[in-house]
Amino acid sequence: MLVISGAEAACTQVRQYHPPATHKQPTMDDLPIPQGSWQAAYDAKQRKYNIHLISGVLIFGITIGVVSMSS
């Protein structure tokens, strides 16, 4: 079994503050290109958010009801 002391472990760590040699700087060409209808995507997101909101309010109401009944 190999046992390494804390001092030996600290000495074996290597810090590199530079990017690897294969690193390529990001450019505007790397950004995604918008596709599809903006309005359709917005409506789908809002539908999902409204379902989360309604379910959260319902769960909160049920929780308040259960707490008031148990007291």
N, C-alpha and C positions, 0 to 999 in steps of 0.2 A: 504494500500500500504506500502510495506516495503522499507525503505530508509536506505542504508548503507553508512556511510561516507568513505572517502578515507583511513583514518587511520584504520578503522575496516576492510576494504577490504584487506589492506596490511597485517594485522595480521592473516587473515584466510588462506593465501596462505601457502602451505606446499611444501617444496623442498625435493626431494628424490634423492640422488646421488648414490644410489645402485640399482642394478637390482632387479626385483621382485623375490620372493622365487621360482617361477616356471621357471625361466630363465635357459636355457640350453646353454652352450657355443657352438658356431658353430664348426664343425669339417670338415675334407676333405670329409667325407661321405655325407655331406649336399649339396655339389656342384652338379650341373646338370651333367649328363653323356652325352657326345657327341654322337649324333646319325645321321645317314644319310650321304650323300655325302657332303664333304666339298666344292668341286668344284661346285656342283649344287647350294648350298646355296650362295656361293660367286657370281656366275653368276646372280642369282636372285637379290641380293642386288645391284650389279653393274648396272643391267638393270634399276632398280628403280632410282638409283642415276643419271644415264644418262638422264632419262626422266625428272627429276627435273632440271638438268643442262640445257637441251635444252629448256624447258619451261621458265626457268628464263631468258635465253638469249633472247628468242623471246619476252617476256613481256618487257624486258629492251629496246629492239630495237623498239617495238611499242611505248613505252613511249617516247623515244627520238624523234621518228617521229612525234608524236602528239605535243610535246612541240615545235619542230622546225616549224611545220605548224601553230601553234597558235600564234607565235611571230611576 
